[in-house]
Amino acid sequence: MSDGSKQRELKILLVIVGLFLVCYFLPVSNLRFSNALLESLQLVKWYAREHVLLCLIPAFFIAGGIAVFIRREAVLKYLGANAHPLVAYGVASISGAILAVCSCTVLPLFAGIYRMGAGLGPATTFLYAGPAINILAIILTARVLGFELGLARAIGSIVFGVVIGVMMQLIFRNSAKNTIIAPNHNETASSRTLAQTALYFAAMVGVLVFANWSRPAEGQTEGAWVAIFHIKWILVGASLFILLLAVLLWFGRDDVNQWAAETWSFTKQILPLLLLGVLAAGFFLGRPGGEGIIPQAWVQKAVGGNSIWANLFSAVAGAFMYFATLTEIPIVQGLIGSGMGKGPALALLLAGPALSLPNMLVIRSVLGTMKTVVFVVLVIVMATISGIIYGTFFG
């Protein structure tokens, strides 16, 4: 047996022994451990029911469409590393704000534009802006947690998106231009007009946005948001009909096959990591309102006041916990009622919706370990500093 074969067999043996020891000493009789396991399973069940069908699947199809039907010249013109900074970061932040998705749903879209040649800076701005600059979340923050905190979240989110993107571009300036551009299947001239392609993407975005249109705040009975919520499924159906019509009229069999292939490519790359990450997040931190292996009392005790530690802990905890869109607001409301300082509250609101453990696992598969670590650290550090400043003046 060669040395390489011996090493491979030794690794297999060590894995088997490790798994055996884990199973042998598994503390299943410990109530906290058993509850944490149940929390992780409950969270992944909830995630599969509430987010995979309505959020991720439409996002995968949009990402597949970007990879196949968006010309790389257009991506490079508006989001490329050599694009005018005002244009690149403006487009990236506005696009994210319009979609208003959670930290996991934004991932296929981010991977799609990055693979098509978007610069590292604009791509990471889009990655942060998608879940962070959520107009409804900012409005509800102001209504539920106070105008000052809502305004601070709005300003912080907008500034964060651009600053983090710029810093990522500067830190990795030697490699930022080396984005691996995926082969564009649509090199030849298309028979579709720009308006037809735009309608195709608008229909998919319509499905994503309207299917996830959240319930109005309690007591809110009037307004455009309420009206749209009452007819959301009609709008979803109309978007699906337009999408089907566009595909039948303007897309050939090869187009559809390439679209399906790219969609499947994103799905198999991202979905397993997301589900694994959701399980881990549920085990350690539990569901919103639940408790994982880490006691909530520890968290509540650690985020009181406005110390550097309280803000840092709040930013780190928010970064690793999974928040569905808008769920961070009642969680922060409950923590404030338990003694959380205003600075740590802002730190959690700025770091939490934009990051999560599942989100980090997928970002690593797209950007690599070093860029992912720097992105996460930038979000945490900036959220911590913002919390300290806000807590000093308004705490």
N, C-alpha and C positions, 0 to 999 in steps of 0.2 A: 504494500500500500504506500503511495507517494505521501510526501509531507503535506501537500495541499489537501489530500483526502483525509489524512489523520486530523488535521486542524478542523476541517468541515464536520467530521464525525464528533470531535470533541465539543464543538459548539452545539451540535444537536443534543449531545448528552447533557451539557450544562443547562440547556433550555428545558429539557425533560425533568431534570432534577429540580430546577427552579419552580416549574409548574407544580411538581409533586409537593414541594415544601409549602407553597402557597395554599394548595388544597388541604394539606395536613393540618396547618395551623390556622385555617380560616376561622375567624371568631364569630361563627354564625349564631352562637348563643348570646352574644352581646347585643343588647337591645338597640343601642345607638347605631351599631354597624348594620344590623338588619333593617332598621328604619332608613338608613342612608341608601342601602341597596334598593329598597322599595321606592324611595324618592327618585333615584336615577331611572328606574323603570317607568315610573309615573310620568317623569318629565319627558322621556323619549317617546312615550305613547302619546302624550299631549302634543309634542312637537310634530310627530308623524301625522296626526290628525289635523292640526291647525295650520301647519306651515309647509309641509312637503307638497301637498296637492295644490294649494292656492298660491303659495309664494314661490317655492323652489322650481317646480316644473315649468311655470311660465317664464321664470328667469333663465332656466336652462335653454328653452327654445329661443329666447331673445339673444342669449349669448351665442347659440349656434348660428342664428341669423346674422349676427355681427361678423362672425368668423367667415361666413360664406359670401354674403351679399353687400357688405360694406367694403368699398375699395380702400386699400391700405393708404393710398395717396390722401384720401380725405381724413383718415385718422392721423396721419403724420402732419397734415396741414394744420389741424386744429388742436391736436393733443400730443404731437410728437415732441421729442426733446429739443428740436430746433424751432418749434413754433413760437410765435410771440408770446411772452409770459402772460400778458394781460388776457389774451385770447385763450390760451391753454388752460390757465387756472380758473378763468371765468367760466368757460364751458364746462370744465370738470365739476366745479362746485354747484353750478346751476342745474346740471343734469342730475346730480345726486339729490338735490333738494326737490326737484320735480317728482322723482321716483318715490322718495320717502319710504325706503324699505328698511328692514332690520339688518343687523350685522351679518346675518347668514345669507339672506336673499341677495345682498349686493355682491356676493363673492363671484357667482358665475358671470355677472356683467363686468366686474373688474377684471377677471381672468380673460374675458373676451377682448376687451379693448387693449389690455396689456400685451396679449399675444399678437394683436394686429399692429403693434408698433407704437402705442402711446408711450410717451416719456414716463420715466419712473415718478417724477414729481407730480404731473397731472393725474397719473393713474392712482397714486396714493391719496391725492386730494379727493378724487372721486370715491375712493374706498372709504375715506372718513366721512365725506359729506353725505353719502347716501343715507346712512342710518342716523347721523348726528343732526343734520339740518332738516329736521322734519317739522314742517310748518305747524301741523296740528299739535304735535308734542310740545312745541314751544308755547303755543297759545294756551294749552291745557296746564302747562307748568305755571304760567302767569296767573291763571284763574284759580288753580288749586293751591299752589305753594307761594303765591304772591307775585306782584308785578316786578319787583326788583330782581327776584331770582329768575323769572322768565326772561327778562331783558338781558340779564347776565349770561344766561344760557344761549340766547340768540347770538349775542355778540361773540361770546367765546367759541361757539360752534363755527361761525363764519370765518373768524380769524384763524382758528385751529386748522381748518381744512387747507387753507392756503399756506400757512406757515409750515405745517408738517410736510406738505408736498415740496415746498422750496427747500427745506432742510434735508429731506431725503435726496433731492436732486443734487444738492451741494455735497453732502457726505459721500455719496456714491457717484460723483461726477465722472470718475474714470471708467465706471462700468454702466452708468445710466444710459449711455447711448448704444449699449450693446444688447438691447432688447432683442430676444429671439422672435422674429416675425414669422408667424405661421403661414404656410402656403395659402395663397388666396385662390380658391377654386374658380373665381369669376374673372380671370384675366382678360378674356375676350369681351368685346362690347356686348352689353346686355340689350335685349329688346325692350326692357322695361324702362319707363321714364323715371325721373327722380321723384315725381309726385306719386307714382305707383309704388315705388319702394318705400317712400315715406309713409304712405297709407298702410302698407303691410306692417311696418314697425309700430306705427301708432295703434293699430288694432291689437297687437301683442301687449304693448304697454297698457292699453285700456283694460285688457283682461287682468293684468297684474295689479293695476291700481284699484279698479272698481271691485274686484273680488276680495280685496283686503281693506276696503273702506270701513273704517272702524265705527263702532256705535257712538253716537253723540254723547257728550257729557250728561250726567244725570241732571234732569231739570231743563235741559235745552230742548225746546220744541219747535223752534223756528230757525230759519236761516238756510243758506244753500247747502251746508254740510248735512243737515237733517234731511233736506229734500232729496239729495243724492243718495243718502243711506237707504231711504225707503224704496228707491228704484234701482239699487245697485245691481241686482241680478238681471234686470232688464238691460242695463248698460253692459253687463258682462256678456249676455246673450247677443246683443247687437255687435259687440266687438268681435266675438267668435264668428258671427255670420260674415262680417266684413273680411276677417282673416281668411276664412274658408273661400270666399268669393275671390279674393285676391290671389290665393294660391292656385285655384282652378283656372283663372283667366290668364294669369301672367307668368306662371312658373311651370317649367317643364319637369318631366320625370327625373332627369339628372339633378336639377336644382333641389327638388324635394329630397332625393336620396342623400345629397351632400349635406343638406340642412339637418336631416335626421342623424347622419354620421357624426357631425360636429356636436349636435345636442347630446348624443350618447357619450361622446368623448368627455364633455364637461361633467355629465352626470356621474360616470364611473370614477372620475378623478376627485370630485368634490363630495358627493353624497355619503360614501362610507366614512370619510373623515369627520363630516359634520355629525353623523349619528353617534360615532364613537366619542366625539367631544361633548355632545349633549349628555351622554351617559356619565361621563366623568364629572361634568359640571353639576349634574343632579346629585351624584354621590357626595361630592365635597361640600356643596353649598345648598343643595335642595331646590325645590321649586319655589317660585314666589309665594310666600305665605307658609312654606314648609321649612324643614330643617334637615341638612345633610350631616355628614360626619363632623363638620365644624359647627359648634353651638352658636346660635344666633346671639346669645347673650354676650359672647366674646366680641362679636361684630359691633353690637350696640354700645358696649363699653369702650371700644377702641375708637369710635368716631365722635365722641363728645368733645366740645371745645373747638379750638381753632389752631391747635399745635401743628407743627410740621408732620409729626407722626400721624395725627388724626386724619389730616388731608391725604397723606401718602397712603395710609391704610385704606381709606375710602376709595381712592383712585385705583389701587391694585385690586381690591375686592370687586369693584365695579367692572374692571377690565376682564376679570376671569369669569364672572358670573354671566349667565345668558339671560338677556332681557328681550322678550318679545316687544314689538312696537307698542309704546305707551304704558307698558306695565311698570316701567321704572318710576312713574309718577306716584302711584299709590304706595309703592315700596318706600320711596324717599319720604312720603308723607307720614308713613308709620314710623320710620326711623327718627324723623324730627320729633314726633310725639314721644319717642322713647329717649330723647336727649341728644340727638344728633345736631352738631353745629351747622350753621348756614354755609360755612366754607366747605367742610366735607360734603355737604349735600350737593353743592355745585360741582365739586370734584367728581362725585359719582355720576352726576348727570352728564358731564362732559366725556368721561371715560367709558361709562357703562354701555350706552346704546351703540357705540362705535366698535367695541371690542367684545370678545367672549372667547372662552377656551376653544369651542368648535371653530370659531372664526380664525383663531391663530393657527390651528393645525392646517387649515386650507391655505391661508396666506403663505405659510412656509412651503407648501407644495408648489406654489406659483413663483414666489420671489426667492426662495432659499432661506436658510437659517439666519444668516447675518442680517439681511435686510429686514426680515420679520422681527428680529429682536430689537433692532434700532427703531422700527416703526412703533412697536409696542411701548418701548421706553419713552419715546418722544410723546406719545399720547399720555402716558402716566405722569411724566414730569410736568408737562404743560398743564394737565388737569390739577395736579398738586399745587403748582404755583398760582394758578387762577383761584383755587379754593382759598389759599392763604390770603391773597390780596382782597378777595371779596369778603372773607370773614373778618378781616381787619377793619374794613370800612363799614360793613353792614351787619356784622355779627352781633 
